[in-house]
Amino acid sequence: MVKHVILWNLKAEYTEEEKKAVKAGIKAGLEGLQGQIPGLLSIKVYTEPLASANCDVMLDSTFTDEAALNGYTVHPAHVAVATTKVRPFTASRTCMDYEVSGEQA
């Protein structure tokens, strides 16, 4: 299995109320991909970091293998969410993809 973890910071220009709406849109959009993309086993978006965090949103997703992750990145449903719900609102993105054994996922 492969884990795909992303941390985003939203653009600083947004008010707290706007950030809440953006986070909700990212969460709904990405979690809505469950069941639409071959090899996507799980997808969860976290939008309420503790005060000690230095990011605004986290994606934690699991794929059957690296080929499934590669398919996800170009899948039309994912591309639509990324281009309408994520990229226009984020200032920075950090990603880590890694292989795990079944008991680590």
N, C-alpha and C positions, 0 to 999 in steps of 0.2 A: 504494500500500500504506500501511497504518497500523500504527505500532508502539504497543504498550500496555505501559508499564513501571511496575511498582509496587515500592515498597520498604516493608517492614514491620519494626516492632520488636515483639518478643514481650513479653508482660506480665512484669514484673520478678519476680513471685512464684514463677516456675518454677525448679527446680533445673537444673543443666546437663544431667542425664540426661533430665528432662522436656522440656527445650528440644529435645534431639536427637529425641525421639519426635514432638513437635509439628512440627518441621521436616520430618521424614520423611513425616508425614501430609499436610502442605501440598503437598510435592513430588509425592507419589504421586497425590493428588487432582487437582491442577491439570494435571499432565502427562498424566494419564489422560483428559483432555478431548480430546486430539488425536484427530481423526477423528470426533468426535461433534457438532461444532458447525460449521454452514455458514460458510465464509469464514475459518475459523481455519487459517492456513497453518503456523504453528509456535508452540510453547509450551515454555518451559524455565524451571525454577525453580532458583535457586542458593541453597545453604544453608550454605556454608562461606566466609564473608567473611574477608578478611585482618584482622589486628589493627588496621589503620588505618581500617577501616570503622566507620560509626556506625549501621548497620542490621543486622538478623539474617537477613532473607530478601529475595530479589529475584525478581520475575516478569518475564520478557522474552518478549513474545508479538507475533506479526505477523498481521495480518488483511488481507484483500483490499481493504477500504475501510472507511470510517467506519460505513456501514450494517451491515456484518458485525460490527464492534466493538459497536455498539448492540444487535445481536441476541444477542451473547455475554453481555452484562450481564444479560439477562433470561431466557436459556436455562435451562430447568429443571435440566440437568446442572450448569451452572456455579453456579446459585443453591444447589443442594444442597451442593456443595463449599464454597462461600463461607460458608454458614451452619453447617456442621458441622466443617470442618477449618481455617478461617481466622479468621473474626470472633471466635469465643469465646476465642481464644488471643492475639490481637494487641492491642497498646496504641496503636499509631499506624500510619498508612498515608499514603504520599505517592505520587501518581500523575502520570505525564506521558504523554499521548497525542500523537502527531505523525505527519504525513505524510512518507513517504520515497519516493524514486524506486527503481526496481527494483535498481539497483546498490548502494544504500545499505543495503538490508535484509539 
